[in-house]
Amino acid sequence: MEQAEAQIRRVYLGIDIGGTNIRAGVVDGSGHILGESRQPSLAETGMRQAVERSAEAAMSAAERAGMSLQQISAVGVGVPGVLRSREGMCVYSPNFTDSRNVPIATPIRQALDIPTFVLNDVAVQTLGEHQYGAGQDYSHMVMITLGTGIGGGAIIDGELRIGSTEGFAEVGHMTIEPNGPFCSCGNQGCWEALCGRDAIVRRAITKIQRGEKTAIAEMVEYRLGSITPALIAHSAEQGDRVAIEVLAEIGQYLGIGIANLIQLYNPEVFVIGGGIAQAGRWLFEPILRTVRARAHMVPASTCRIVPAQLGDDAGVTGASVLAARELARLVEPAAAHPLAEDDEDSSS
Ligand SMILES: [Zn+2]
């Protein structure tokens, strides 16, 4: 009991490295952000620079929280892309220049002198939603984030699952439509090629070019390149038929992928994050309809499908959950763990 209380009193630093912004926050053991700081990611200047700016953001977050770095127990960092988290390395991050094999944990640990742990950003958000958001009280949860692409995270039997090469995050590249649009990954008909940001916008543009009546074109003064998923969601809310159709089509493809994941992972709750998830019933109704029509052996009724709750905070609070979790495993050596920093040496 005392140990549990001590853990709650601890504070952590959560860092969320995004394609646009780096956010750092000091987070207490109950998920409250006590102070935070932002820096532009400047992805075009490279991942190493972003890591340096992350450490700077962390220092000013601590200052704003009125804390010294010595008072902070551990640092968690969420990074978009493929990682070797045990080594604290970014293998590749598509949004960043010069992102191949860039150390993340070591430079931050050296700058702050605090134990530092890294993980894929969607896995981090999954930890956050599981601990403090839509996945609270569930032991089996799958999460996806809808944005430029689709990322995924899974907690099964109460444990985060990342796969042998941490590939679960790449769930957006499962094939949904054999002859579907080509994807940046080299495959065809990937989930994210059908439901990612560009695919949503492209669907609206195609309908406009076919001459379908919609207020969307006027709203962007016929500069169709300025259409955004948020604008489509807003137009659907206003009753725009084309916007509603776009979301229904996207919702159907999302539903197919979600039904597949429900068959595979048997989650109790399926959490959908990312901006477009806020499109509400116009997206969720076609998703639910499709899942009900397709999920039978593991029935749709066994899984709640809900929007994420933490919004933009999921990255920072989730990174604090990562920090707390990994620190607990470091100080309890009995619980051998894949992310432990000195795990490589233990076999020698
Ligand atoms: Zn793909």
Boltz pocket constraint, residues with backbone or C-beta under 6 A from the ligand:
constraints:
  - pocket:
      binder: B
      contacts: [[A, 172], [A, 173], [A, 183], [A, 184], [A, 185], [A, 186], [A, 187], [A, 190], [A, 193]]
      max_distance: 6.0
